[in-house]
Amino acid sequence: MRTRVVNCPRCGAQVEWSSASPWRPFCSQRCKVIDLGAWATERYRVPVEEEPEDPESAPPGAIPEQ
């Protein structure tokens, strides 16, 4: 069975996807912590569409009728 190799999402180094690589998908603890810090400081964000709190003030068609 071939070992899968992925690129570290932080630095791009090749990482073997196996139990021999404890920081996978990262190449090292350093890259893992840098990435975590980026999430903690909100450099990475997951886009969301906020719904208006008052359905009456929403533009027509913004809230599906139930």
C-alpha positions as CSV (number, residue, x, y, z in Angstrom):
1,M,0.0,0.0,0.0
2,R,1.4,3.4,-1.0
3,T,1.7,6.1,1.6
4,R,-0.2,9.3,0.8
5,V,1.8,12.5,0.8
6,V,0.1,15.9,1.3
7,N,1.4,19.5,1.3
8,C,1.5,21.3,4.6
9,P,-1.2,24.0,4.5
10,R,1.1,26.5,6.1
11,C,4.5,26.2,4.3
12,G,3.8,23.7,1.5
13,A,6.3,21.1,2.7
14,Q,5.5,17.5,1.8
15,V,4.1,15.5,4.7
16,E,3.6,11.7,4.8
17,W,0.0,11.1,5.9
18,S,0.6,8.4,8.4
19,S,1.0,7.9,12.2
20,A,4.7,8.7,11.7
21,S,3.6,12.3,11.2
22,P,2.0,13.4,14.4
23,W,1.3,17.0,13.2
24,R,-0.4,16.0,10.0
25,P,-1.6,17.7,7.8
26,F,1.1,20.1,9.1
27,C,4.8,19.4,8.8
28,S,5.6,20.5,12.3
29,Q,4.2,21.7,15.6
30,R,5.4,25.2,14.6
31,C,3.3,25.3,11.4
32,K,0.3,23.9,13.4
33,V,0.6,26.7,16.0
34,I,1.1,29.4,13.4
35,D,-2.1,28.3,11.7
36,L,-4.0,28.1,15.0
37,G,-2.8,31.6,15.8
38,A,-4.2,32.8,12.4
39,W,-7.6,31.4,13.3
40,A,-7.4,32.9,16.8
41,T,-6.7,36.4,15.5
42,E,-9.4,36.0,12.9
43,R,-7.1,36.2,9.9
44,Y,-9.1,33.2,8.6
45,R,-12.9,33.6,8.6
46,V,-15.7,31.3,7.6
47,P,-18.2,33.4,5.5
48,V,-21.7,33.5,6.8
49,E,-24.9,35.2,5.7
50,E,-26.6,36.8,8.7
51,E,-30.4,36.7,8.7
52,P,-32.2,39.8,9.9
53,E,-33.5,39.5,13.4
54,D,-36.9,41.1,12.5
55,P,-38.5,39.2,9.5
56,E,-40.7,42.2,8.9
57,S,-37.7,44.5,8.0
58,A,-36.2,42.0,5.7
59,P,-36.2,42.7,1.9
60,P,-38.8,40.7,0.0
61,G,-37.7,37.2,-0.8
62,A,-34.9,37.3,1.8
63,I,-36.6,34.9,4.2
64,P,-38.3,31.8,2.7
65,E,-41.9,31.5,3.6
66,Q,-42.8,28.4,5.7
